[in-house]
Amino acid sequence: MVILWDWNGTLVADVPHVVRMNNQTLEQFGYRHTSEEEYRAKFRHPVHEYYYDLGVTAEDFPKIAKVWNKAYVDGFDCVPLAPGAAEAVRRFHEAGHTQVILSASQVDQLRAQVEHFAELRGMFDEVLGLKDQLAVSKVHLATDFLARTGVDPRECAFIGDTTHDAETAAAIGCRCFLVEGGHQERRVLETARNAEIVPSLATVLAELGC
């Protein structure tokens, strides 16, 4: 089996850090603060649409994205692994499953963040991200991966925490688990089609027989 992992909010519990960096950056550009509750209710892909909801202009968004990205990366040391992430990755690895990270994060930064966690080193066959910091979509990462490797999507499971993860899984025709507690609240997750909403990574392990 191939386990396709989202990164932010699924393997790392970075929502508090994201909201702190949001507020720091929004204030710098003259926009209002937001809360974790509002963030989880409104966040979505493409990410610029979330910022537009907060009143950010199309002209300001690229500037905000650049400043936010630097602040996020500089402060990443404070971000912990998500509950159960190390165990889930280890158990899938021990079961002989291929593991791939598919993230809308900038790829060079993503790979450095994965290496930050000793528990994750050597656990992933590929770590795939985007070329820029605008976090538009990762659907093409999934479709390109399948086209390049010839993996049968029926042998894949996508584990994420947002409706965009469900969209990505649907684009390649694989099973999808959305774990609560990440970047979107359950009410938002429930709008996703063909996704199984689960309370924890432990539930995913049980569902996949690990």
C-alpha positions, -999 to 999 in steps of 0.1 A, spaced: 0 0 0 11 36 -6 3 61 22 0 96 9 4 121 37 -5 157 40 20 177 61 6 208 78 -21 200 103 -18 162 97 18 152 106 26 185 123 3 204 147 11 238 134 -22 257 136 -13 278 167 20 288 149 1 296 117 -24 318 135 4 336 154 22 343 121 -10 353 105 -17 379 131 18 392 132 18 396 94 -17 409 90 -10 436 116 22 446 97 0 453 67 -28 470 85 -53 442 87 -72 428 117 -62 398 138 -80 365 136 -85 336 161 -79 299 158 -116 293 157 -121 317 128 -91 303 110 -104 268 112 -138 279 100 -126 299 70 -93 284 59 -93 267 24 -74 262 -8 -64 281 -28 -50 300 3 -55 334 -12 -92 330 -10 -90 326 28 -70 359 30 -95 376 7 -122 367 32 -102 385 59 -102 416 37 -67 412 22 -64 427 -13 -51 408 -44 -23 434 -45 -13 428 -9 -16 390 -9 18 381 -26 36 405 -2 18 390 28 26 355 16 63 363 13 65 379 48 44 352 64 64 324 49 97 338 63 81 342 97 67 307 96 100 291 86 120 311 111 97 300 139 92 264 129 113 250 158 83 256 181 60 233 160 55 198 174 45 166 156 7 160 156 -6 135 182 1 100 171 21 110 140 54 94 149 37 62 159 16 61 127 45 67 104 66 41 122 39 15 121 32 20 84 70 18 78 73 -14 97 44 -29 78 64 -23 46 41 4 31 55 31 9 50 66 24 50 99 5 43 134 17 23 156 -7 22 192 5 13 226 -7 43 239 11 74 251 -8 94 220 -14 128 230 -2 114 243 31 92 212 35 121 188 32 141 208 58 110 207 81 107 169 78 144 165 86 138 185 117 121 156 133 144 127 141 114 103 144 106 109 107 140 105 92 142 76 67 104 70 69 94 86 36 101 74 1 94 108 -14 87 143 0 68 164 -27 59 201 -24 54 231 -46 79 254 -62 66 286 -46 50 298 -13 15 306 -26 0 272 -17 -24 271 -46 -30 233 -51 -13 200 -48 -35 180 -71 -9 179 -98 16 165 -73 -6 135 -68 -14 130 -105 22 134 -115 33 109 -88 9 82 -100 18 88 -137 55 86 -129 54 56 -107 25 36 -122 10 30 -87 -26 19 -88 -47 45 -69 -68 16 -54 -36 7 -35 -33 42 -21 -47 60 10 -45 97 14 -44 111 50 -51 147 55 -69 174 74 -87 196 48 -112 194 21 -84 201 -4 -69 168 7 -102 151 -2 -102 169 -35 -66 157 -42 -76 121 -33 -107 123 -55 -86 136 -84 -66 103 -84 -93 80 -72 -80 68 -39 -94 64 -4 -92 95 19 -91 100 56 -95 134 71 -83 137 107 -101 162 130 -81 188 149 -61 202 119 -66 233 98 -104 229 93 -132 223 118 -153 193 115 -183 212 100 -160 222 71 -146 187 67 -182 173 65 -186 192 32 -160 169 15 -172 141 -7 -160 106 -5 -138 112 26 -138 94 59 -137 118 88 -118 103 118 -109 116 153 -73 105 153 -44 89 134 -49 58 157 -83 53 139 -66 54 105 -41 28 117 -70 6 128 -89 11 95 -59 2 75 -50 -28 96 -17 -16 111 
